[in-house]
Amino acid sequence: MHRKVAFIGSVGSGKTTIVENLSGFAPINTDVEATENIGKKMTTVGIDFGQIMIGEDLSLGLYGVPGQRKFSMVWEFVKTGLWALVILVKNENQESIEELSHLLSFFEVKEGMPCVIAVTHCENASADTTIKQIENIIKRYEVSLPIYTIDPRRKESAMLIMHTLIAIDETT
Amino acid sequence: MNITFKHLFKNMDSKLHNIKALNLTSADGFTLFSELCNEFKFDSNKLSAVTSSITALSQAAAKQIIKSKFQSTCIETDTGVIYMVQTLYQGKKCILSLISGDDPNLGQTRYYLFKLANYLETATLSADE
């Protein structure tokens, strides 16, 4: 069985890294050089595509999509047939936190849909305030979503998300 | 002679007839130059974002599936085409795209767009009047 998981979140939240970390093969990468200062050299403009096998039967297609709203055409493409969504939020980054509302609406996240919110960049600061703000936002959408603090560079972090998505799917 | 992007649009229009838009964007989707015909109204920043995404995906497909270097992407519709080619402008990777008029000649569109892409690699355009 093949299922489609999308990774979305603001620029620099770790989408490309998490797909690279999880994929069983070198992911298809569509990063290009950033012409504006976005805090990093490269940025995704298409899709980062990877794949991971969970057991013998389940293959998860991993789709990392650009964070900037102007690339919402790519979001539309990934949304079709989507099984699960991972929203990455940068710790203590107001823009990234506020973008969450837009993403929940765009991807029509409803109770029972496998969806996880992952807070990144927590290495040097507590994520307590960010998590509280996220909880307030998701309350408005009447959904209860797991919120994790993760390091996208660590495979255990990334796998925790995958197993949570599967658990949500199995219990609904 | 100072060449502007508007000149390039007019020149292209004289060869291909009734083109709707000519657009040059950075690889990460920021509009550098954009010209539209009077009757065609749309957000050129949207075209820039779309062409940068599609070109990046086309490049990935060319590399991963055919193991060849990407050249161009063409979207055909029932009224015309959007043609995208990669180029350089001022040493930076860019995408040149053209939206044709009705019933385009694909071969000519491709030929003139590649020729313009080639020209842009060494050109310095003046600001539009």
Interface residues (C-beta under 8 A of the other chain):
Chain A: I28 N29 T30 V32 E33 A34 T35 E36 T43 V45 G46 I47 F49 P66 Q68 K70 F71 M73 V74
Chain B: S26 A27 D28 G29 F30 N45 K46 S48 A49 V50 S52 S53 I54 A56 L57 Q59 A60 Q64 K92 K93
